[in-house]
Amino acid sequence: MILTEEQRRLLAKITGDARQLAEQAAHKTLQLLGVQADRPPSHLTSKQHELRSRLQALGRCLPNYEALKLALAYKQWHRMLFARFLAENELLLHPDYGVPITLSDCEQLAGQQGESSLWTLASKYAAHMLPGIFPQDDPLLQVSLATEDRIGLEQLLTQIPSPVFSSDDGLGWTYQFWQAETKNRVTASGLPVAGSDIPAVTQLFTEPYMVQYLLQNTLGAWWLHLYPASPLKEQWKYLRSEIEHDFSAWPRDIADLRLIDPCCGSGHFLVEAFKMLFQMRQELGESATAAAAGVLEDNIYGLELDSRCVQIAAFALALTAWKSGYPPEKPLPIPHIACSGLPLGADAREWQQLANGDSYLAEALLNLHSVFQQAPELGSLIDPRRNGFENLPLLEHKQDQLLSHLETALAKEKHQADPVAQVFGSFAKGTLRLLSILKEKYHLVVTNP
């Protein structure tokens, strides 16, 4: 189901109101914690002191205070939004019993568990299901907004019509509308677009029929090249038989096929490709669980300049896999999606210090820093064969060893008190995932033209 124009307009208004309120609430809370102040406010508890330090560490990895405020606003709203997406699709699970629970159930349980509202509890359950999207140790998610602001956001969330959460395009539109104010502001300024403004200005919602047309006449045509009698042909209404193809370089085994959207946004192409590949695998006799896992593990890859879009794309794929029959209580394979625009928060020397004297790891981190220091502008245009990587043979033949070294170093960082190192460590791990995706070769590259 696709949203109507009226539903889109309503969603746009509610999302715009939510962003305005969430930003005001985020600013108020950060000021209360004294994140910008030279000294912590006297009223802070020991727990708030620790949270303040972690927020300050995160802030040093972002361009400015405004970016920290926007990040806090985004995560507070979207955690609740994702929880409702799960609940409306009967996919929100109780963490102890593994059974679906409704929002009404959350309302009853919230009082019993001492939570402030059903949305607070539902958000915790959603975070339990999606630890990769909502990590439990994320300081932005440990912030408690003022009661009146939290209630205001909850009221806006309840105003979104239920059909939005079961539609095929609702999730993508929620972020498009969240970015609308920034896009309008930057466009109206008439100034050159660079850095953190690039995602908002360049993001363009791809209508479902465009996605289906491009995939049906590439991925679908490949499948019919292998299996001309496939009944899937009847479902692909945009398939054009007059288009000529050469699939000589494509594999015959579906497990070997690799598809990438290098500007994946909130995942429209990836979700549609997932649906098609899932059906293809089932046609070959795979179970729903095996087919969904196989698509995520073998077939689809995505890169995106905006880290928040990466989060939404990962959630969209998880939601699609669960709707397709993958057991929601069973851990999903981690999708091959990475942010290609992560900003560097430290200079090269600080990166090298993460190696703790390991010259092998220090050299690898130095080269990672060199390549990705322009990531916010270049995104998936980064070429890992440049910037000195051609002189680092371990990336050609010893990627597993590099990954092992990095993971060992990152595991040690978890036990250190320095929150800055922890933030850099998370970045390094994400950057390594990005590097592996950039170095892969693909049979199909598909994106918004």
N, C-alpha and C positions, 0 to 999 in steps of 0.2 A: 504494500500500500504506500502511495506517495502523498505527502501533505498537500492540501488544497492551498490556494492563494490566501484565503481567509485564515487558515490555521498558521501559515507562515507569518502573516502580519501580526497575529496575536503572539506567536512565539518570539518574534523579533522585539516586540514591545516589552514583554516580560523579561527577556534576557537582557535588554538594555537597562531596564530598571534594576535588575539583579546586579549587574556589573557596577552601576553607580553606587548602590547601597553597600555592596561588598567592598569596594575601594574605600568608602568612607569608614566602614567598620574596621578594615585593615589598618588604616592610618591611625585611627583612634587607639587601637590595641597596641600598635608598635610604639606610639607615643607614651602610653601608659607603662609599657615595659622599659622605656628609656633607651630604645635601641640606638637612637641617634645621639643620645647624651654622652658626655665625657665620663660621667659617673653614674652608677645605677641608682635609681630612686630608693629612698629609705624604706618604702613600704613593701618592697619585693620580698617574697619568701625565698628560701634556698632553692626551691624547685624553679621559681621564676628567674632567679639569678642564672641558673644553668641554661634555661631556655633563652634568656637574653644573649648569653655568650654564643650560643649556637646560631641564633638568628644573625648576630653580628658577623660571625664567621661566614655564613651563607651570603650575607650582604656584600662581603669583600670579594666574592666570586661573581657578583653581578655588576652591571655597569654603574648603577647608582641606587639611591634609596627608593626612587620611584619604581624601579624594576622589582625590588624586594616587596614593596607594597602591592604591586600588581600580581606578583606570584602568590602572595598570601591570599589575596582576594579570589584569584582563580581557583586555587586548591580548595578553599573553604566552600565555595559554591558548587564546584564540580564533583566533590565527594558526595554531597547530598544528591546532586542530579544523577550521578551514576547509580546510587543506591535505589533511586526510584526507577531507573531503567531496568535494573535487576528485578525489583519487586513486581513491576507491572508485567514482566515476562515470566513470572513465577520461577525466578532463578536465584532469588535471595535466600541463602541457606543459613540455618542456625549453625553456628560454628561447633557446637558440642554434639548435636544430633544429626547433622547433615540432611535435614529435611527443609523443603521450601517453607518460608513463612511470609505472611502478608504484612502490609503496613498496619492493619488492625492488630495483628499479633504483636508487632513491634510497639504499638501504643500501649498494650497491656503489659508487655515485658519491661518497657522502659521504667514504669513506676516501681516494679519489683526490684529492678537492678540499680535503682538510684540514678538513672539517667535523666537529663533535663527535658528530653523530648523523644518522640518516636524517631525523628530524623537523626538525632545524635546516635541512637542505638543502631539504626539501619545503616548509617555511615560506617560504624565500627564493623558491622557484619560484612559490608561490602569490601572494606579494607582487608578483612581476614581472607576473603575469597580472592582478592587481587593484590597480594603483597608486593608484586613488582610494580604496580601502578600507584598504590598508596602505601609506601613503606612505613612500617610502624615507627621507625626512628626519625621520620621526616619532621624537623622542627616546625615547619609551616602547618602541619596537621596536628601538632600538639598545642597550638595556640587556641585559646578559648575566647571567642568574640564576646562582646558585651551582650547581655541577655536581650535587650531590646533590638539589637541588630540581628542576632541569631533568629529571633522570632519573625522579624521582618523578612528575612531571606526564606524562612520556612513557609511563610504565607504566600510569597511569590511562587515558590515551587509548587504548592498545591493548586495554583491557578492555571498551570499548564495542562491542557486537555490530555486525557489518557491516550487518544490515538497517536499523539506525538511519539510515545514510547514504544509503540508497536509498529511504527512506520519504517520504511526502508531508508528514508533520508533524514529522519528527525535528529539523529545524533550529529550528523554533519552540519545541519543548519544551526544547531545550538552554538557551535563554535564560530561559524561564519557571522552570526549575529552578535556574539560576544566581542568580536574584533571590529565590528562595524564603526564604532565611535573612533577608534584609532585610525582606521583606514580613511574615514572622512576628514579627520584632522590633518593627517599627513598630506593627503591629496590636496586639500584646500590651501596648504601653506605654500605650495609651488616650489618648495625646496628640493634638492636632490635627495633621493631615498637611499638610506644606507643603514647598516647595522641592525639594531633590534626592530626597526620599522619595516624592514623588507618583508617579513612574513605577512603582516597585516595588509600591506598594499598589494602584494602579489597573489594572495590566496583568492581562488575563484572556485565557487561551487560548481562541480561538474554534474550536470543533470543525468539522471539514471539512464536515459535512452542513449546518451553519448557514450557512457561507460559500456553499456551492453553492445552497442554497435561495434566499437573498437575491439572488444574482447571476443565477441562472437565471430568476427571476421579474421581473427588471428588465432587465438587459443582454440576456439570452436572449430575453425577450419582445419587446424592441425589434427584434432581428434577425429574428425570425419575423414581426413586423409588416411588415418590408421584404421578406422572402423566406419566405413561408408553406411552401414545399415544401423548405426546407433540411433535409438529412439530419441536421444537428446536433440536431434536435429529439429524435431517438431516444436521444441520449446524456444528455439532461437529465432525469434521473428525478424531480427535485423540481419540475419545471415544472407549474404549475396553470393550466389553461385557463379556469377560472371567474374568475380575477382580471382585473379590468378595468383598462385602461391608457389614458393619453392621451399620445401621443408627438408631438403637434403641435409642441412646442418642441424636439424632438430633430432632429439632422441626418439626412440620407439618405446622406451619404457617410461611410464609416467613418473616414476620415482626419480628419474634423471632430469626432468624438466625444471628449469629455473626461470622465474619471471620476476621482474623488478619494476617498481614505480619509484623513480629517483626523486620525485616531488610529491609524495603520497598524501600530503594534507591529512585529513581525518580518515583516510583509508577507503574511499569509495571504490577505486579500482581493485584494491586488495580484497575487499569484502566480496565484490562480484566475482573476482577470479577464484576466491575460496569456494563460493557456491558451485561454480562450474567444475572445478577440479574435484570437489567433494563428490559430485554426481558421477563424474568419470570414474573415480576410484570405486564407488559403490557398484557401478556397472561391471567392474572387473571382479566383483565379489567381496570387496572389503567391507567389514562392519562399519557402523557409524563412528565408533570410537577410533578404529584404525585409520579410517579415511580422513577424519578431521585431524588426527595427529600427524598423519603423513603429509597432508597439505602444508601444515605449519612447519614441519621439520624439513621438508624436501623442496617445496615448490615456490613459495612466495617470499619476496623480500621487499623492503621499503626503506627509503631515506626521506628525511624531511628537515627543513631548516628550523622549524618551530618546535621546540621540545614539548609544548603542550599539545600540539597536533599529534606528535608521536604517541603521547599518552592516550589520546582519544582513538587513534588508529588501533592501538593494541587492545583497548577496551572493545572497540567495534568487532575486531576479529574474535576475541573471547566470547562476546555475546553471540556472534554468528555460529561459532563452534558449538556452544551450548544449545542454541536453538536447533541445530542440525542433529542433535542427539548425543553429543559428547557428554558424559556424566559430569555435572557441575561439581560433584564432590571429589572428583579425580583431578590431580594437578594437570594443567595444560602445558604442553611444550612452550617454551618461550619463543614468541614470534621473532623472525629475523627483521626487526625494525630498529632503526637507530636514528638519533638526532645528528644531522650533519652540520648543525649551526651552533654547537655548544661554545659559549665564550670561555676564554681562558681567564682564570682568576689569579694566576700567579706567574712570576717570571720563570725563565728556564732554570735558574739556580734552585728555586724552591722545588721544582719538579725533580731535579736530580737528587735533592736531599731525601726524597721519598725512598730512594734505593737503599738507604742505610748502608752505604759503603760498597754495595754490589755494583761493580763497574759495568757488568753485562746489562743489568737492569737500568742503570743510569744512562747508558748510551741509548737504549731503547726509548726511555722516557724523554730524553732530549730531542730525539728525532720526532717523536709524537708531538711534542710541543712545537717544533719547527713547522710541521705540516699543518697543524690545526689552529695556529694562531690567527689565521684569516678565515676560520670556519664560519663566523656569522655572516660574512659577505659571499663566500664561495659555495658553501653548502656541498651538495653532491658533485660540484665541479672540481672538488679536490682530487688531484692526481697523486696517489701514494707513491708513484714511481719517481716523483720529483722531490726536491728539498732534501737531498742527501740520502734518501732511502735506497737508492741504487747501490750505495756503498755499505749498506747494512745487510749482509747476506743472511742473517738469522731470520729476516722477514720473508725471505724466499724459501728457505728450507727448514726453519726451526720455529714456526709459528706456535706450535704446541708448547715448545720449551719456553718461549716468551710469555705465553699465557700462564704457564705454571709459575714462572718467576713473579709475574704481576699479581696473581692470585695469592701467592705466599706473602708478598709485601702488603697487599690489601688486608689480608687476614690479621696481620700484625697491627695494622693501623686501627682496627676495631678495639684494640685493647689499650690504645694510647689516649691520653686525656685531651690532646690537642684536637679540637673540632675542625680546625682548618684543614689539617691533614686528612681527616675523614672525608671532607667535602672534595678535596683534590683526588682522593683515592677513588671515590665514586665516579668522578669525571674520567679518570684514566681507564677505568673498567669499561665505561660506556664508549669511550673513544676507541678502545681496542675492538669492540664489536663493530663500530662503524668502519674501522680499517679493514676488517675481514670481509664486510659486505662490499666495500669499494674494490677490493682486489679480486672478487669473484667474477666469473664470466656468465653471461645470461643469454638465453635463447630468445627472450621477448622483453623489450623495454616498452612500457606503456605508461602514458601520463597525459595530463590535460594539454592538448596541443596549443 
